[in-house]
Amino acid sequence: MQAETPVAEIAADDRGRSSGVAAPIPGLVWAFRIRSDGSPETLPVDQPIAFAHDGLLWLHFNLADARAPQWLTAANLQVPAQARLLLLSKDTYQQLHTVDDCVYGVISDLLRDIAEATEDTGYLRFIMTEKVLISGRYHPLCAVDATRRELEGGRRVESVAALLETIVENVADTIDRIADRLANVLDEIEEQVLSDDTTDLRQNLGRLRRTCVRLNRQVSGLRIVFHRLEQKNPGDQKPALRLRAGKLAQRLDDLHHTIVEMRERSRLLQEELHLKIEEQGNNNIRALSILTALLMPPTLVTGIFGMNLKGLPLADLEAAFPWAAMLMALASLVAYFIMKRCGVIR
């Protein structure tokens, strides 16, 4: 294999054949070769992949497949040792490093379900050299899958840095779509809160706030990574590895502002909802207190006439019960007018 090839030959058997040429790469999810004119070519993962070429190569691995870390460990990759360690680690701290004509790091993405993006966070690990992008994940991710579909649709990529930028832009697009959906849900919840229909709102609003916090944490970490890269700005880096950190940071700043605004809005709505629920509880307690106060005088009357003692009034009358009923009603009426005059009943 040529010396300028970014991935060196790997011993596949006792005869010293290169597994990069003679055998399929294990744990590979997909592979693309991007020609010198920027046009992508899908490579079959069940066939050998030649590393000697005049374009770019993108290899995406399923790191949950035990064969993939074994291959990446055994491969003589011409990358720094710390880059390989980070690629094979399970570190969830978002980071981006530039060293020795190599860019590597960990960025967050949203996990992908069969049908659509979920609200759970996953992580993409990558090593980028001038000719090769090696990426890996432990769970299916949205942004890399969207990038794959774009390449299959014929999208041209100028450099390996532009390929990574496309992945980051798709991360932002996915979060932006979820933020739009959450904003619509937040509008519906706000309408219900204003209409005093608070049925099942606490659980829905709590779930929405939790999602906003997760998205905010994800976008905050990602924007900090690219702001640091923009400030560092290594001038001796090769043009193919120079990321447009400022442009990506600006896009992530706008997205971060939107999510923070939505998180604060949901917090205020939750506080307003708690006040309404508390007010409803106070109204219920007040109604119960008024009802108790209205029933206390009749209860006193029935208690008096229920005493088994001599000399009780009306005890010898045939029409004693109607008179006792009238006394109970009159007692409640007197209590009602007293509370109304005092302002207890409005």
Secondary structure, 3 states (H helix, E strand, C coil): CCCCCCECCCECCCCCCEHHHHCCCCCEEEEEEECCCCCEEEECCCCCCCCCCCCEEEEEEECCCCHHHHHHHHCCECCCHHHHHHHHCCCCCCEEEECCCCEEEEEEEEEECCCCEEEEEEEEEEEECCCEEEEEECCCEHHHHHHHHHHHCCCCCCCHHHHHHHHHHHHHHHHHHHHHHHHHHHHHHHHHHHCCCCCCHHHHHHHHHHHHHHHHHHHHHHHHHHHHHHHHCCCCCCHHHCCCHHHHHHHHHHHHHHHHHHHHHHHHHHHHHHHHHHHHHHHHHHHHHHHHHHHHHHHHHHHHHCCCCCCCCCCCCCCHHHHHHHHHHHHHHHHHHHHHHHCCCC
